[in-house]
Amino acid sequence: TSENLYIADLVWKWAPNGNNREQQLTLSGEYLYGDELNQFAASDDTNEGWYVSGVYQFAPQWSAGVRYGEVDLQEAHGDHFHNQ
């Protein structure tokens, strides 16, 4: 948990000729940042993560996509934190 949590996301969609029922490309991403974990945390101990995604719909009932993300969490361990 974090005292301050910030989240931003972005989605961009494109369809040829404006017809998203036949074909569509969707790109999206999200970023999360949390700080001030607790009274034992150092000032540079933070939680953060992100992902990016791309999906292409090439027929009315078919689509394929890829997604990649990373997360960097701090785990409380007594009076200090460890990276997970």
PyMOL Python script that loads the backbone (N, CA, C, O; Angstrom):
from pymol import cmd

cmd.read_pdbstr("""\
ATOM      1  N   THR A   1       0.840  -1.189   0.000  1.00  0.00           N
ATOM      2  CA  THR A   1       0.000   0.000   0.000  1.00  0.00           C
ATOM      3  C   THR A   1       0.876   1.239   0.000  1.00  0.00           C
ATOM      4  O   THR A   1       2.028   1.214   0.431  1.00  0.00           O
ATOM      5  N   SER A   2       0.313   2.295  -0.482  1.00  0.00           N
ATOM      6  CA  SER A   2       1.021   3.573  -0.552  1.00  0.00           C
ATOM      7  C   SER A   2       0.104   4.673  -0.051  1.00  0.00           C
ATOM      8  O   SER A   2      -1.114   4.605  -0.214  1.00  0.00           O
ATOM      9  N   GLU A   3       0.700   5.687   0.560  1.00  0.00           N
ATOM     10  CA  GLU A   3      -0.112   6.820   0.990  1.00  0.00           C
ATOM     11  C   GLU A   3      -0.579   7.634  -0.211  1.00  0.00           C
ATOM     12  O   GLU A   3      -1.728   8.072  -0.263  1.00  0.00           O
ATOM     13  N   ASN A   4       0.317   7.833  -1.173  1.00  0.00           N
ATOM     14  CA  ASN A   4      -0.025   8.567  -2.399  1.00  0.00           C
ATOM     15  C   ASN A   4       0.053   7.604  -3.575  1.00  0.00           C
ATOM     16  O   ASN A   4       1.082   6.964  -3.790  1.00  0.00           O
ATOM     17  N   LEU A   5      -1.026   7.502  -4.332  1.00  0.00           N
ATOM     18  CA  LEU A   5      -1.087   6.606  -5.483  1.00  0.00           C
ATOM     19  C   LEU A   5      -1.493   7.410  -6.706  1.00  0.00           C
ATOM     20  O   LEU A   5      -2.506   8.109  -6.693  1.00  0.00           O
ATOM     21  N   TYR A   6      -0.695   7.309  -7.766  1.00  0.00           N
ATOM     22  CA  TYR A   6      -0.960   8.043  -9.006  1.00  0.00           C
ATOM     23  C   TYR A   6      -1.087   7.036 -10.146  1.00  0.00           C
ATOM     24  O   TYR A   6      -0.273   6.120 -10.264  1.00  0.00           O
ATOM     25  N   ILE A   7      -2.105   7.206 -10.979  1.00  0.00           N
ATOM     26  CA  ILE A   7      -2.348   6.297 -12.099  1.00  0.00           C
ATOM     27  C   ILE A   7      -2.677   7.125 -13.332  1.00  0.00           C
ATOM     28  O   ILE A   7      -3.456   8.075 -13.262  1.00  0.00           O
ATOM     29  N   ALA A   8      -2.079   6.758 -14.461  1.00  0.00           N
ATOM     30  CA  ALA A   8      -2.389   7.409 -15.736  1.00  0.00           C
ATOM     31  C   ALA A   8      -2.590   6.322 -16.780  1.00  0.00           C
ATOM     32  O   ALA A   8      -1.843   5.343 -16.809  1.00  0.00           O
ATOM     33  N   ASP A   9      -3.583   6.483 -17.630  1.00  0.00           N
ATOM     34  CA  ASP A   9      -3.770   5.532 -18.713  1.00  0.00           C
ATOM     35  C   ASP A   9      -4.102   6.257 -20.001  1.00  0.00           C
ATOM     36  O   ASP A   9      -4.559   7.400 -19.997  1.00  0.00           O
ATOM     37  N   LEU A  10      -3.863   5.566 -21.100  1.00  0.00           N
ATOM     38  CA  LEU A  10      -4.054   6.138 -22.419  1.00  0.00           C
ATOM     39  C   LEU A  10      -4.569   5.043 -23.345  1.00  0.00           C
ATOM     40  O   LEU A  10      -4.060   3.922 -23.329  1.00  0.00           O
ATOM     41  N   VAL A  11      -5.582   5.367 -24.157  1.00  0.00           N
ATOM     42  CA  VAL A  11      -6.115   4.437 -25.154  1.00  0.00           C
ATOM     43  C   VAL A  11      -6.261   5.189 -26.463  1.00  0.00           C
ATOM     44  O   VAL A  11      -6.801   6.295 -26.496  1.00  0.00           O
ATOM     45  N   TRP A  12      -5.777   4.584 -27.547  1.00  0.00           N
ATOM     46  CA  TRP A  12      -5.916   5.154 -28.885  1.00  0.00           C
ATOM     47  C   TRP A  12      -6.503   4.081 -29.780  1.00  0.00           C
ATOM     48  O   TRP A  12      -6.001   2.957 -29.818  1.00  0.00           O
ATOM     49  N   LYS A  13      -7.571   4.421 -30.507  1.00  0.00           N
ATOM     50  CA  LYS A  13      -8.230   3.473 -31.406  1.00  0.00           C
ATOM     51  C   LYS A  13      -8.280   4.046 -32.807  1.00  0.00           C
ATOM     52  O   LYS A  13      -8.463   5.248 -32.998  1.00  0.00           O
ATOM     53  N   TRP A  14      -8.112   3.162 -33.790  1.00  0.00           N
ATOM     54  CA  TRP A  14      -8.192   3.560 -35.191  1.00  0.00           C
ATOM     55  C   TRP A  14      -8.919   2.473 -35.963  1.00  0.00           C
ATOM     56  O   TRP A  14      -8.646   1.284 -35.796  1.00  0.00           O
ATOM     57  N   ALA A  15      -9.843   2.891 -36.805  1.00  0.00           N
ATOM     58  CA  ALA A  15     -10.576   1.962 -37.666  1.00  0.00           C
ATOM     59  C   ALA A  15     -10.581   2.519 -39.082  1.00  0.00           C
ATOM     60  O   ALA A  15     -10.881   3.698 -39.277  1.00  0.00           O
ATOM     61  N   PRO A  16     -10.252   1.686 -40.084  1.00  0.00           N
ATOM     62  CA  PRO A  16     -10.293   2.149 -41.472  1.00  0.00           C
ATOM     63  C   PRO A  16     -11.702   2.608 -41.838  1.00  0.00           C
ATOM     64  O   PRO A  16     -12.678   1.904 -41.577  1.00  0.00           O
ATOM     65  N   ASN A  17     -11.800   3.755 -42.426  1.00  0.00           N
ATOM     66  CA  ASN A  17     -13.092   4.313 -42.847  1.00  0.00           C
ATOM     67  C   ASN A  17     -14.072   4.482 -41.690  1.00  0.00           C
ATOM     68  O   ASN A  17     -15.274   4.618 -41.919  1.00  0.00           O
ATOM     69  N   GLY A  18     -13.585   4.476 -40.464  1.00  0.00           N
ATOM     70  CA  GLY A  18     -14.452   4.677 -39.310  1.00  0.00           C
ATOM     71  C   GLY A  18     -15.325   3.483 -38.969  1.00  0.00           C
ATOM     72  O   GLY A  18     -16.221   3.613 -38.134  1.00  0.00           O
ATOM     73  N   ASN A  19     -15.102   2.327 -39.578  1.00  0.00           N
ATOM     74  CA  ASN A  19     -15.925   1.142 -39.346  1.00  0.00           C
ATOM     75  C   ASN A  19     -15.197   0.189 -38.402  1.00  0.00           C
ATOM     76  O   ASN A  19     -14.395  -0.633 -38.845  1.00  0.00           O
ATOM     77  N   ASN A  20     -15.469   0.293 -37.123  1.00  0.00           N
ATOM     78  CA  ASN A  20     -14.765  -0.549 -36.159  1.00  0.00           C
ATOM     79  C   ASN A  20     -15.385  -1.937 -36.017  1.00  0.00           C
ATOM     80  O   ASN A  20     -14.876  -2.739 -35.234  1.00  0.00           O
ATOM     81  N   ARG A  21     -16.434  -2.249 -36.721  1.00  0.00           N
ATOM     82  CA  ARG A  21     -17.012  -3.597 -36.670  1.00  0.00           C
ATOM     83  C   ARG A  21     -16.230  -4.571 -37.549  1.00  0.00           C
ATOM     84  O   ARG A  21     -16.254  -5.777 -37.305  1.00  0.00           O
ATOM     85  N   GLU A  22     -15.546  -4.065 -38.557  1.00  0.00           N
ATOM     86  CA  GLU A  22     -14.800  -4.914 -39.490  1.00  0.00           C
ATOM     87  C   GLU A  22     -13.318  -5.011 -39.120  1.00  0.00           C
ATOM     88  O   GLU A  22     -12.768  -6.110 -39.031  1.00  0.00           O
ATOM     89  N   GLN A  23     -12.678  -3.870 -38.907  1.00  0.00           N
ATOM     90  CA  GLN A  23     -11.257  -3.817 -38.561  1.00  0.00           C
ATOM     91  C   GLN A  23     -11.033  -2.706 -37.547  1.00  0.00           C
ATOM     92  O   GLN A  23     -11.716  -1.682 -37.547  1.00  0.00           O
ATOM     93  N   GLN A  24     -10.051  -2.943 -36.681  1.00  0.00           N
ATOM     94  CA  GLN A  24      -9.743  -1.913 -35.687  1.00  0.00           C
ATOM     95  C   GLN A  24      -8.368  -2.185 -35.076  1.00  0.00           C
ATOM     96  O   GLN A  24      -7.982  -3.336 -34.868  1.00  0.00           O
ATOM     97  N   LEU A  25      -7.649  -1.123 -34.796  1.00  0.00           N
ATOM     98  CA  LEU A  25      -6.381  -1.203 -34.079  1.00  0.00           C
ATOM     99  C   LEU A  25      -6.536  -0.428 -32.776  1.00  0.00           C
ATOM    100  O   LEU A  25      -6.977   0.722 -32.781  1.00  0.00           O
ATOM    101  N   THR A  26      -6.177  -1.051 -31.674  1.00  0.00           N
ATOM    102  CA  THR A  26      -6.252  -0.403 -30.364  1.00  0.00           C
ATOM    103  C   THR A  26      -4.885  -0.483 -29.693  1.00  0.00           C
ATOM    104  O   THR A  26      -4.321  -1.566 -29.539  1.00  0.00           O
ATOM    105  N   LEU A  27      -4.364   0.662 -29.299  1.00  0.00           N
ATOM    106  CA  LEU A  27      -3.118   0.743 -28.537  1.00  0.00           C
ATOM    107  C   LEU A  27      -3.449   1.336 -27.171  1.00  0.00           C
ATOM    108  O   LEU A  27      -4.182   2.321 -27.082  1.00  0.00           O
ATOM    109  N   SER A  28      -2.918   0.746 -26.120  1.00  0.00           N
ATOM    110  CA  SER A  28      -3.219   1.264 -24.784  1.00  0.00           C
ATOM    111  C   SER A  28      -2.016   1.082 -23.869  1.00  0.00           C
ATOM    112  O   SER A  28      -1.118   0.286 -24.140  1.00  0.00           O
ATOM    113  N   GLY A  29      -2.025   1.831 -22.792  1.00  0.00           N
ATOM    114  CA  GLY A  29      -0.965   1.741 -21.806  1.00  0.00           C
ATOM    115  C   GLY A  29      -1.411   2.338 -20.488  1.00  0.00           C
ATOM    116  O   GLY A  29      -2.356   3.126 -20.430  1.00  0.00           O
ATOM    117  N   GLU A  30      -0.715   1.950 -19.429  1.00  0.00           N
ATOM    118  CA  GLU A  30      -1.055   2.459 -18.101  1.00  0.00           C
ATOM    119  C   GLU A  30       0.217   2.514 -17.266  1.00  0.00           C
ATOM    120  O   GLU A  30       1.111   1.682 -17.421  1.00  0.00           O
ATOM    121  N   TYR A  31       0.287   3.503 -16.380  1.00  0.00           N
ATOM    122  CA  TYR A  31       1.418   3.666 -15.466  1.00  0.00           C
ATOM    123  C   TYR A  31       0.866   3.904 -14.067  1.00  0.00           C
ATOM    124  O   TYR A  31      -0.083   4.667 -13.887  1.00  0.00           O
ATOM    125  N   LEU A  32       1.473   3.242 -13.071  1.00  0.00           N
ATOM    126  CA  LEU A  32       1.047   3.368 -11.684  1.00  0.00           C
ATOM    127  C   LEU A  32       2.274   3.662 -10.830  1.00  0.00           C
ATOM    128  O   LEU A  32       3.323   3.042 -11.001  1.00  0.00           O
ATOM    129  N   TYR A  33       2.134   4.615  -9.908  1.00  0.00           N
ATOM    130  CA  TYR A  33       3.234   5.008  -9.033  1.00  0.00           C
ATOM    131  C   TYR A  33       2.681   5.254  -7.635  1.00  0.00           C
ATOM    132  O   TYR A  33       1.692   5.968  -7.468  1.00  0.00           O
ATOM    133  N   GLY A  34       3.316   4.668  -6.647  1.00  0.00           N
ATOM    134  CA  GLY A  34       2.917   4.891  -5.264  1.00  0.00           C
ATOM    135  C   GLY A  34       4.129   5.199  -4.407  1.00  0.00           C
ATOM    136  O   GLY A  34       5.176   4.569  -4.556  1.00  0.00           O
ATOM    137  N   ASP A  35       3.993   6.174  -3.504  1.00  0.00           N
ATOM    138  CA  ASP A  35       5.105   6.519  -2.620  1.00  0.00           C
ATOM    139  C   ASP A  35       4.619   6.611  -1.182  1.00  0.00           C
ATOM    140  O   ASP A  35       3.444   6.386  -0.892  1.00  0.00           O
ATOM    141  N   GLU A  36       5.535   6.944  -0.292  1.00  0.00           N
ATOM    142  CA  GLU A  36       5.274   7.023   1.148  1.00  0.00           C
ATOM    143  C   GLU A  36       4.612   5.734   1.626  1.00  0.00           C
ATOM    144  O   GLU A  36       3.460   5.732   2.060  1.00  0.00           O
ATOM    145  N   LEU A  37       5.374   4.627   1.537  1.00  0.00           N
ATOM    146  CA  LEU A  37       4.830   3.307   1.821  1.00  0.00           C
ATOM    147  C   LEU A  37       4.441   3.135   3.287  1.00  0.00           C
ATOM    148  O   LEU A  37       3.337   2.675   3.577  1.00  0.00           O
ATOM    149  N   ASN A  38       5.325   3.495   4.213  1.00  0.00           N
ATOM    150  CA  ASN A  38       4.999   3.539   5.641  1.00  0.00           C
ATOM    151  C   ASN A  38       6.130   4.236   6.385  1.00  0.00           C
ATOM    152  O   ASN A  38       7.052   4.758   5.759  1.00  0.00           O
ATOM    153  N   GLN A  39       6.072   4.249   7.704  1.00  0.00           N
ATOM    154  CA  GLN A  39       7.053   5.012   8.478  1.00  0.00           C
ATOM    155  C   GLN A  39       8.456   4.415   8.404  1.00  0.00           C
ATOM    156  O   GLN A  39       9.419   5.114   8.722  1.00  0.00           O
ATOM    157  N   PHE A  40       8.615   3.153   8.000  1.00  0.00           N
ATOM    158  CA  PHE A  40       9.927   2.527   7.902  1.00  0.00           C
ATOM    159  C   PHE A  40      10.565   2.694   6.529  1.00  0.00           C
ATOM    160  O   PHE A  40      11.752   2.411   6.368  1.00  0.00           O
ATOM    161  N   ALA A  41       9.815   3.142   5.553  1.00  0.00           N
ATOM    162  CA  ALA A  41      10.320   3.222   4.179  1.00  0.00           C
ATOM    163  C   ALA A  41      11.293   4.379   4.018  1.00  0.00           C
ATOM    164  O   ALA A  41      11.108   5.452   4.592  1.00  0.00           O
ATOM    165  N   ALA A  42      12.318   4.145   3.238  1.00  0.00           N
ATOM    166  CA  ALA A  42      13.218   5.236   2.866  1.00  0.00           C
ATOM    167  C   ALA A  42      12.503   6.133   1.866  1.00  0.00           C
ATOM    168  O   ALA A  42      11.513   5.730   1.256  1.00  0.00           O
ATOM    169  N   SER A  43      13.003   7.336   1.703  1.00  0.00           N
ATOM    170  CA  SER A  43      12.322   8.284   0.817  1.00  0.00           C
ATOM    171  C   SER A  43      12.301   7.811  -0.630  1.00  0.00           C
ATOM    172  O   SER A  43      11.448   8.243  -1.404  1.00  0.00           O
ATOM    173  N   ASP A  44      13.234   6.922  -1.014  1.00  0.00           N
ATOM    174  CA  ASP A  44      13.249   6.452  -2.399  1.00  0.00           C
ATOM    175  C   ASP A  44      12.543   5.104  -2.580  1.00  0.00           C
ATOM    176  O   ASP A  44      12.572   4.547  -3.678  1.00  0.00           O
ATOM    177  N   ASP A  45      11.914   4.571  -1.534  1.00  0.00           N
ATOM    178  CA  ASP A  45      11.136   3.338  -1.664  1.00  0.00           C
ATOM    179  C   ASP A  45       9.785   3.660  -2.284  1.00  0.00           C
ATOM    180  O   ASP A  45       8.990   4.407  -1.714  1.00  0.00           O
ATOM    181  N   THR A  46       9.538   3.097  -3.439  1.00  0.00           N
ATOM    182  CA  THR A  46       8.281   3.343  -4.148  1.00  0.00           C
ATOM    183  C   THR A  46       7.785   2.048  -4.771  1.00  0.00           C
ATOM    184  O   THR A  46       8.548   1.099  -4.950  1.00  0.00           O
ATOM    185  N   ASN A  47       6.507   2.020  -5.098  1.00  0.00           N
ATOM    186  CA  ASN A  47       5.915   0.971  -5.907  1.00  0.00           C
ATOM    187  C   ASN A  47       5.599   1.581  -7.258  1.00  0.00           C
ATOM    188  O   ASN A  47       5.061   2.686  -7.328  1.00  0.00           O
ATOM    189  N   GLU A  48       5.923   0.880  -8.327  1.00  0.00           N
ATOM    190  CA  GLU A  48       5.522   1.373  -9.635  1.00  0.00           C
ATOM    191  C   GLU A  48       5.380   0.218 -10.611  1.00  0.00           C
ATOM    192  O   GLU A  48       5.991  -0.838 -10.451  1.00  0.00           O
ATOM    193  N   GLY A  49       4.559   0.447 -11.623  1.00  0.00           N
ATOM    194  CA  GLY A  49       4.340  -0.560 -12.647  1.00  0.00           C
ATOM    195  C   GLY A  49       3.750   0.075 -13.887  1.00  0.00           C
ATOM    196  O   GLY A  49       3.253   1.201 -13.851  1.00  0.00           O
ATOM    197  N   TRP A  50       3.810  -0.666 -14.997  1.00  0.00           N
ATOM    198  CA  TRP A  50       3.293  -0.145 -16.253  1.00  0.00           C
ATOM    199  C   TRP A  50       2.999  -1.299 -17.205  1.00  0.00           C
ATOM    200  O   TRP A  50       3.496  -2.410 -17.019  1.00  0.00           O
ATOM    201  N   TYR A  51       2.188  -1.028 -18.222  1.00  0.00           N
ATOM    202  CA  TYR A  51       1.997  -1.980 -19.304  1.00  0.00           C
ATOM    203  C   TYR A  51       1.683  -1.227 -20.586  1.00  0.00           C
ATOM    204  O   TYR A  51       1.195  -0.097 -20.551  1.00  0.00           O
ATOM    205  N   VAL A  52       1.966  -1.857 -21.712  1.00  0.00           N
ATOM    206  CA  VAL A  52       1.556  -1.382 -23.031  1.00  0.00           C
ATOM    207  C   VAL A  52       0.903  -2.565 -23.735  1.00  0.00           C
ATOM    208  O   VAL A  52       1.280  -3.719 -23.526  1.00  0.00           O
ATOM    209  N   SER A  53      -0.078  -2.256 -24.571  1.00  0.00           N
ATOM    210  CA  SER A  53      -0.848  -3.295 -25.235  1.00  0.00           C
ATOM    211  C   SER A  53      -1.224  -2.852 -26.636  1.00  0.00           C
ATOM    212  O   SER A  53      -1.488  -1.674 -26.875  1.00  0.00           O
ATOM    213  N   GLY A  54      -1.246  -3.790 -27.552  1.00  0.00           N
ATOM    214  CA  GLY A  54      -1.705  -3.537 -28.911  1.00  0.00           C
ATOM    215  C   GLY A  54      -2.586  -4.683 -29.366  1.00  0.00           C
ATOM    216  O   GLY A  54      -2.201  -5.846 -29.248  1.00  0.00           O
ATOM    217  N   VAL A  55      -3.771  -4.368 -29.890  1.00  0.00           N
ATOM    218  CA  VAL A  55      -4.711  -5.385 -30.370  1.00  0.00           C
ATOM    219  C   VAL A  55      -5.187  -4.981 -31.754  1.00  0.00           C
ATOM    220  O   VAL A  55      -5.598  -3.842 -31.975  1.00  0.00           O
ATOM    221  N   TYR A  56      -5.127  -5.928 -32.686  1.00  0.00           N
ATOM    222  CA  TYR A  56      -5.607  -5.677 -34.044  1.00  0.00           C
ATOM    223  C   TYR A  56      -6.774  -6.611 -34.337  1.00  0.00           C
ATOM    224  O   TYR A  56      -6.616  -7.831 -34.318  1.00  0.00           O
ATOM    225  N   GLN A  57      -7.930  -6.047 -34.606  1.00  0.00           N
ATOM    226  CA  GLN A  57      -9.107  -6.818 -35.013  1.00  0.00           C
ATOM    227  C   GLN A  57      -9.090  -6.863 -36.534  1.00  0.00           C
ATOM    228  O   GLN A  57      -9.262  -5.835 -37.188  1.00  0.00           O
ATOM    229  N   PHE A  58      -8.884  -8.049 -37.101  1.00  0.00           N
ATOM    230  CA  PHE A  58      -8.747  -8.170 -38.548  1.00  0.00           C
ATOM    231  C   PHE A  58      -9.987  -8.726 -39.225  1.00  0.00           C
ATOM    232  O   PHE A  58     -10.054  -8.749 -40.454  1.00  0.00           O
ATOM    233  N   ALA A  59     -10.969  -9.174 -38.457  1.00  0.00           N
ATOM    234  CA  ALA A  59     -12.254  -9.649 -38.971  1.00  0.00           C
ATOM    235  C   ALA A  59     -13.281  -9.421 -37.867  1.00  0.00           C
ATOM    236  O   ALA A  59     -12.904  -9.227 -36.711  1.00  0.00           O
ATOM    237  N   PRO A  60     -14.575  -9.441 -38.201  1.00  0.00           N
ATOM    238  CA  PRO A  60     -15.577  -9.140 -37.178  1.00  0.00           C
ATOM    239  C   PRO A  60     -15.467  -9.991 -35.908  1.00  0.00           C
ATOM    240  O   PRO A  60     -15.745  -9.485 -34.820  1.00  0.00           O
ATOM    241  N   GLN A  61     -15.080 -11.239 -36.007  1.00  0.00           N
ATOM    242  CA  GLN A  61     -15.012 -12.111 -34.832  1.00  0.00           C
ATOM    243  C   GLN A  61     -13.587 -12.503 -34.437  1.00  0.00           C
ATOM    244  O   GLN A  61     -13.404 -13.365 -33.578  1.00  0.00           O
ATOM    245  N   TRP A  62     -12.573 -11.877 -35.053  1.00  0.00           N
ATOM    246  CA  TRP A  62     -11.198 -12.279 -34.799  1.00  0.00           C
ATOM    247  C   TRP A  62     -10.302 -11.082 -34.487  1.00  0.00           C
ATOM    248  O   TRP A  62     -10.378 -10.039 -35.136  1.00  0.00           O
ATOM    249  N   SER A  63      -9.456 -11.259 -33.480  1.00  0.00           N
ATOM    250  CA  SER A  63      -8.459 -10.238 -33.152  1.00  0.00           C
ATOM    251  C   SER A  63      -7.241 -10.924 -32.533  1.00  0.00           C
ATOM    252  O   SER A  63      -7.331 -12.037 -32.015  1.00  0.00           O
ATOM    253  N   ALA A  64      -6.124 -10.248 -32.599  1.00  0.00           N
ATOM    254  CA  ALA A  64      -4.887 -10.745 -31.998  1.00  0.00           C
ATOM    255  C   ALA A  64      -4.180  -9.564 -31.350  1.00  0.00           C
ATOM    256  O   ALA A  64      -4.278  -8.431 -31.822  1.00  0.00           O
ATOM    257  N   GLY A  65      -3.477  -9.838 -30.276  1.00  0.00           N
ATOM    258  CA  GLY A  65      -2.812  -8.737 -29.592  1.00  0.00           C
ATOM    259  C   GLY A  65      -1.590  -9.178 -28.822  1.00  0.00           C
ATOM    260  O   GLY A  65      -1.336 -10.368 -28.639  1.00  0.00           O
ATOM    261  N   VAL A  66      -0.848  -8.195 -28.381  1.00  0.00           N
ATOM    262  CA  VAL A  66       0.317  -8.410 -27.527  1.00  0.00           C
ATOM    263  C   VAL A  66       0.239  -7.432 -26.359  1.00  0.00           C
ATOM    264  O   VAL A  66      -0.322  -6.341 -26.458  1.00  0.00           O
ATOM    265  N   ARG A  67       0.822  -7.869 -25.260  1.00  0.00           N
ATOM    266  CA  ARG A  67       0.829  -7.019 -24.074  1.00  0.00           C
ATOM    267  C   ARG A  67       2.129  -7.269 -23.321  1.00  0.00           C
ATOM    268  O   ARG A  67       2.586  -8.407 -23.213  1.00  0.00           O
ATOM    269  N   TYR A  68       2.717  -6.196 -22.802  1.00  0.00           N
ATOM    270  CA  TYR A  68       3.934  -6.318 -22.008  1.00  0.00           C
ATOM    271  C   TYR A  68       3.843  -5.345 -20.840  1.00  0.00           C
ATOM    272  O   TYR A  68       3.358  -4.224 -20.990  1.00  0.00           O
ATOM    273  N   GLY A  69       4.306  -5.774 -19.697  1.00  0.00           N
ATOM    274  CA  GLY A  69       4.292  -4.904 -18.532  1.00  0.00           C
ATOM    275  C   GLY A  69       5.360  -5.304 -17.535  1.00  0.00           C
ATOM    276  O   GLY A  69       5.912  -6.403 -17.588  1.00  0.00           O
ATOM    277  N   GLU A  70       5.634  -4.394 -16.637  1.00  0.00           N
ATOM    278  CA  GLU A  70       6.580  -4.643 -15.552  1.00  0.00           C
ATOM    279  C   GLU A  70       6.041  -4.012 -14.278  1.00  0.00           C
ATOM    280  O   GLU A  70       5.289  -3.038 -14.314  1.00  0.00           O
ATOM    281  N   VAL A  71       6.443  -4.588 -13.154  1.00  0.00           N
ATOM    282  CA  VAL A  71       6.051  -4.034 -11.864  1.00  0.00           C
ATOM    283  C   VAL A  71       7.257  -4.107 -10.928  1.00  0.00           C
ATOM    284  O   VAL A  71       8.019  -5.072 -10.963  1.00  0.00           O
ATOM    285  N   ASP A  72       7.422  -3.095 -10.103  1.00  0.00           N
ATOM    286  CA  ASP A  72       8.505  -3.032  -9.125  1.00  0.00           C
ATOM    287  C   ASP A  72       7.870  -2.706  -7.780  1.00  0.00           C
ATOM    288  O   ASP A  72       7.542  -1.554  -7.496  1.00  0.00           O
ATOM    289  N   LEU A  73       7.702  -3.736  -6.959  1.00  0.00           N
ATOM    290  CA  LEU A  73       7.042  -3.574  -5.667  1.00  0.00           C
ATOM    291  C   LEU A  73       8.051  -3.720  -4.539  1.00  0.00           C
ATOM    292  O   LEU A  73       9.033  -4.452  -4.659  1.00  0.00           O
ATOM    293  N   GLN A  74       7.805  -3.029  -3.463  1.00  0.00           N
ATOM    294  CA  GLN A  74       8.610  -3.133  -2.254  1.00  0.00           C
ATOM    295  C   GLN A  74       7.823  -3.960  -1.245  1.00  0.00           C
ATOM    296  O   GLN A  74       6.663  -3.658  -0.964  1.00  0.00           O
ATOM    297  N   GLU A  75       8.442  -4.992  -0.703  1.00  0.00           N
ATOM    298  CA  GLU A  75       7.787  -5.857   0.269  1.00  0.00           C
ATOM    299  C   GLU A  75       8.279  -5.508   1.669  1.00  0.00           C
ATOM    300  O   GLU A  75       9.484  -5.474   1.919  1.00  0.00           O
ATOM    301  N   ALA A  76       7.344  -5.249   2.578  1.00  0.00           N
ATOM    302  CA  ALA A  76       7.713  -4.934   3.954  1.00  0.00           C
ATOM    303  C   ALA A  76       8.337  -6.165   4.609  1.00  0.00           C
ATOM    304  O   ALA A  76       7.797  -7.267   4.517  1.00  0.00           O
ATOM    305  N   HIS A  77       9.480  -5.968   5.272  1.00  0.00           N
ATOM    306  CA  HIS A  77      10.188  -7.052   5.942  1.00  0.00           C
ATOM    307  C   HIS A  77      10.731  -6.492   7.253  1.00  0.00           C
ATOM    308  O   HIS A  77      11.859  -6.001   7.305  1.00  0.00           O
ATOM    309  N   GLY A  78       9.933  -6.569   8.298  1.00  0.00           N
ATOM    310  CA  GLY A  78      10.345  -6.000   9.574  1.00  0.00           C
ATOM    311  C   GLY A  78      10.402  -4.489   9.496  1.00  0.00           C
ATOM    312  O   GLY A  78       9.393  -3.835   9.232  1.00  0.00           O
ATOM    313  N   ASP A  79      11.593  -3.929   9.727  1.00  0.00           N
ATOM    314  CA  ASP A  79      11.736  -2.473   9.716  1.00  0.00           C
ATOM    315  C   ASP A  79      12.365  -1.961   8.419  1.00  0.00           C
ATOM    316  O   ASP A  79      12.860  -0.835   8.381  1.00  0.00           O
ATOM    317  N   HIS A  80      12.352  -2.770   7.357  1.00  0.00           N
ATOM    318  CA  HIS A  80      12.894  -2.328   6.073  1.00  0.00           C
ATOM    319  C   HIS A  80      12.132  -3.005   4.927  1.00  0.00           C
ATOM    320  O   HIS A  80      11.241  -3.821   5.163  1.00  0.00           O
ATOM    321  N   PHE A  81      12.485  -2.663   3.708  1.00  0.00           N
ATOM    322  CA  PHE A  81      11.793  -3.187   2.531  1.00  0.00           C
ATOM    323  C   PHE A  81      12.746  -3.958   1.636  1.00  0.00           C
ATOM    324  O   PHE A  81      13.947  -3.688   1.597  1.00  0.00           O
ATOM    325  N   HIS A  82      12.188  -4.925   0.916  1.00  0.00           N
ATOM    326  CA  HIS A  82      12.923  -5.686  -0.099  1.00  0.00           C
ATOM    327  C   HIS A  82      12.216  -5.525  -1.431  1.00  0.00           C
ATOM    328  O   HIS A  82      10.989  -5.435  -1.483  1.00  0.00           O
ATOM    329  N   ASN A  83      12.993  -5.490  -2.518  1.00  0.00           N
ATOM    330  CA  ASN A  83      12.394  -5.527  -3.854  1.00  0.00           C
ATOM    331  C   ASN A  83      11.810  -6.906  -4.092  1.00  0.00           C
ATOM    332  O   ASN A  83      12.379  -7.912  -3.666  1.00  0.00           O
ATOM    333  N   GLN A  84      10.680  -6.952  -4.769  1.00  0.00           N
ATOM    334  CA  GLN A  84      10.082  -8.232  -5.148  1.00  0.00           C
ATOM    335  C   GLN A  84      10.397  -8.524  -6.572  1.00  0.00           C
ATOM    336  O   GLN A  84       9.987  -9.560  -7.096  1.00  0.00           O
TER     337      GLN A  84
END
""", "prot")
cmd.dss("prot")
cmd.show_as("cartoon", "prot")
cmd.util.cbc("prot")
cmd.orient("prot")
